[in-house]
């Protein structure tokens, strides 16, 4: 009887049945996101593109892929977490839809026309909605009994989750402007390096909080709280004082961070399978287990970090090439 009263109270408050809303809208949003991303990825060859060096072309590819992965992480992670909350507020639909839009905008061909300004506006919108989402999550934590406490930080709305949407928008803005200009590779490289380092530290902090809730029961849970901060320190050092000697080891470290995103997704899928009935009861175990889409954001950050190194390499190699030409 108590359960029926709780159900009725929730239904009267939200005017929607528990567990009966959200899945169809999310499936439609995911489909639209992938359709938009596929159309955006068809980059036309017409026009007069800016001439780019090999490093800059690679940096553009990595930057776009990184921003798109961050948007996809927001799309799936927010859809899963907000579905767990039964989409009790209409604002909860905004995050997955914005994640799909951010993913499509990141893959789009940069333009200098009105479409280009629309893409920049999309990236700015992602940043704004991400900041608003952090405000909503902070409000959710502070309004619970006990306010800002360890228990609420563990089990309330994750405070750092909307930050992935902010970073997706910022990465998209940098790569979009980088594709339209020449001669500013060192500035764009420093911007990407600093943004990626900040995102790596913030992401590791969020992971440390949630893995601490899980008592670090597996030694592999220490990897996402150790490797990304090391990569962040290396990126900040390269942004302040670029040096060719440390480029290769830092690139390997960023590749390890990228791989951590894929491996972490597999670990979370294994955590879901360990729940009662495993994947046969996926409607409940995917909501109760560790969030599978969350670790993939490390793959996006690894790509944007490598993009920053490729841009900084343009500045580092120019004096070396000038000396070779003078010697000839």
Secondary structure by P-SEA (a helix, b strand, c coil): caaaaaaaaaaaacccccccccaaaaaaaaaaaaaaaaaaaccccccccccccaaaaaaaaaaaaaaaaaaaaaaaaaaaaaaaacccccccaaaaaaaaaaaaaaaccccccaaaaaaaaaaaaaaaaaaaaaaaaaaaaaaccccccccccccccccccaaaaaaaaaaaaaaaaaaacccaaaaaaaaaaaaaaaaaaaaaaaaaaaaaaaccccccccccccaaaaaaaaaaaaaacccccaaaaaaaaaaaaaaaaaaaaaaaaaaaaacccccccccccccccccccccaaaaaaaaaaaaaaaaaaaaaaaaaaaaaaaac
